[in-house]
Amino acid sequence: MTKLWANQVLTIARLEVRKAFLSKRGLWVYLLALFPAVLFFGHGIDTQWKRKQWSQQVTSRSLVESVQIGERAADVRLKLGKPLRDFEYRRRRDGNDESRRMMEYFDGQRRYKFHFVDDLLKDKSDQALASLEEDTQVFSGMFQYFYLRLAIFFGCLGIFMNLFRGEMLDKTLHFWFLAPVRREVLLVGKYLAGLVASAIIFGGGTMLAFFAMLWALDPADVQAYWQGPGMGHLFWYTASAMLGCVGYGSVFLAAGLLLRNPIVPASMILLWESINGFLPAILQKLSILYYLQSLCPLPAPVDKNMPAVLRLILAPAEPAPAVWAVLGLLGVTALVLWVASQAVRRLEVNYSTE
Amino acid sequence: MSNEIIFTEVSKFYGEVLGVNRVSLRVPPGITSLVGPNGSGKTTLMNLMCGLIHADQGTISVRGISPRNPEQLMRQTGYCTQFDAAPRGYTGYQFVSASLLLHGYSPAEADERTWRAIDRVNLREAAPRKVAGYSKGMRQRIRLAQSIAHEPDVLILDEPLNGLDPLVRAETIALFREFAARGKHVILSSHVLQEVDVISDQVILIANGSIIAEGQIHNVREEMTEHPSQFLIRCPDAAKVAALLFAEDHITEVRLHADRQGLLVLTRSRERFSELLNQIVLGGQNIESIVQADANVDSLYEYLIGGGR
């Protein structure tokens, strides 16, 4: 019997997975999943372009660093040569009219900015054209604030809510209910189809974004990163994305069986996930996001100037150890799937009320 | 294990709306027709039998299996629904074979059974095309192929003759008879009694969610015979024809139309009415047209529910 059920689950998943991947209604899921990759790829192209342009006018680092505060602009220009960018402007401050100037140089890796006030060097700063440390921070923020909270959340809503609710709207659910298949087996088969599709889409999206982030960086930095924590970071980000599909998928599958309008469950779950940080520890464990953030290898950066309430919402609760995070997430998923199995047993085909 | 389909005091409500009310039935093998006007509860009874909806009260047993157990029930049952749609993107072949794969047949066996079922409904050429592009009749046939592909013991068909051309209709009826001859249940629904009475072993008449008559077809036919048939006649001298008609005892009522060129006639015997009309025409009266006014089954229900006129 168990073998028959397993075969039926695989048959249903095989029949449904193509629909989950190729649904016209689900094209926006791909846009969500690929958005970070496109963003990082665009950033990479910009970096490469700048590197190529600026490499024609490289100034030696020792020369750039020899410039001292208080030097005159003409002397700096004489010492370093023609800058990459050089622009002047006037600024009124406390009734005084200041003459300002900014000159920019490039040493092949870093950009140096010299700020002059009334022709004297007032301030200098430097910034890597592409920084691994900075980009991994940006990636962490993007992944936790956008990918986990919004992209995977809404992507799973689109994929999993449709598994049963979409069949109701298409008036095709009877096809499945008239097969000699236990309703629970049907539920698992459809869930598996949605999971395969969403995990590949969002797991793949995560990997693409990760590689797009590294693509334009200094090869030596990238090699060092791969030899260090890079592989672990990639694994845990991808695992978080896929486990996000496991968790949110089960929630939206159940929601599709229990409720007609996706806006209601989506708003409620989004609210629950957002206020989770305020809740007692036991309730935090009933959140998918809590476990997913626990698995992320780097904490998401939080802007110190952000309003306190927003910072509280965005800041992750005390993370759980990875093993507990995975087990906790699977536990929540199993609980939600059990609720869904009770709902699917009671579900009736009544298209006229849809 | 019982080989009957048994409804015991079954009721189903859709919210406040009554679906079927305290239905008790025993349906033996053979061809059984559920006949009733639209909205009478035929589809509700069929959906209850297949577990697509659940009874609020009462119990149902389909050859000893509860509809709450689809795993066993649908192994022995095929249901050709009225729902027109197939899963998105499916071809006719996929529609049938996917169903067989869910039964647990190997891909090779599912393929063989799929083509056998498709051939039985003469749809081989259209099988590789998407169901969404099929005509109404083709959709009807592919659904029929899907419902018979696993050789069920209970075949349930909701308005199966709708949209079929006469040739396919005859083939389909032959298929039902072949199933019934092998001791299987064939349960079909129709809102046209004349359409199914010649092929049915049993008829169940249903109206407003209640069974109003059931039994072997000849018993129900007797009820029909007692029910006066209505005809509209157009003729230039309607008053004269009315007088001739009214002289016969099987004519129960004659109403003259306001323009005095038409008649509504109620007769208890169609055969004698036909003979009488021949005599009237031979006697020199000009009859321009004769139309049966109660060809649909609604008037019969009215008669049965109302207890006759």
Contacts between the chains, C-beta under 8 A, distances in Angstrom:
chain1	res1	chain2	res2	distance
A	4	B	104	5.6
A	7	B	104	6.2
A	8	B	102	6.2
A	8	B	104	6.9
A	11	B	98	8.0
A	11	B	101	4.9
A	11	B	102	5.8
A	12	B	102	7.1
A	15	B	87	7.8
A	15	B	98	5.4
A	15	B	101	7.6
A	18	B	89	7.7
A	19	B	87	7.4
A	19	B	88	6.2
A	19	B	89	6.9
A	22	B	89	7.8
A	23	B	88	7.6
A	167	B	87	7.6
A	170	B	85	5.8
A	170	B	87	7.5
A	170	B	88	6.1
A	171	B	83	5.4
A	171	B	84	7.4
A	171	B	85	4.7
A	172	B	83	7.7
A	172	B	85	5.0
A	172	B	86	6.6
A	172	B	87	4.8
A	172	B	88	7.2
A	174	B	52	5.8
A	174	B	81	5.7
A	174	B	83	5.5
A	175	B	86	6.9
A	175	B	87	5.6
A	175	B	95	7.9
A	175	B	99	7.4
A	177	B	51	7.1
A	177	B	52	5.7
A	177	B	70	6.7
A	178	B	50	6.3
A	178	B	52	7.3
A	178	B	70	7.8
A	178	B	74	5.8
A	178	B	79	5.3
A	178	B	81	7.5
A	178	B	99	7.8
A	179	B	70	7.5
A	179	B	74	6.0
A	179	B	99	6.1
A	179	B	102	3.9
A	179	B	103	7.2
A	180	B	70	6.4
A	180	B	71	5.4
A	180	B	72	7.2
A	180	B	73	7.4
A	180	B	74	4.0
A	180	B	75	4.3
A	180	B	102	6.9
A	180	B	103	5.7
A	180	B	104	7.8
A	181	B	70	6.7
A	181	B	71	6.4
A	181	B	74	7.8
A	181	B	102	5.6
A	182	B	70	7.0
A	182	B	71	5.0
A	183	B	70	7.0
A	346	B	54	7.5
A	348	B	52	6.6
A	348	B	53	4.4
A	348	B	54	6.2
A	349	B	47	6.9
A	349	B	52	4.2
A	349	B	53	6.6
A	350	B	14	6.9
A	350	B	53	6.5
A	351	B	83	7.1
A	353	B	14	7.4
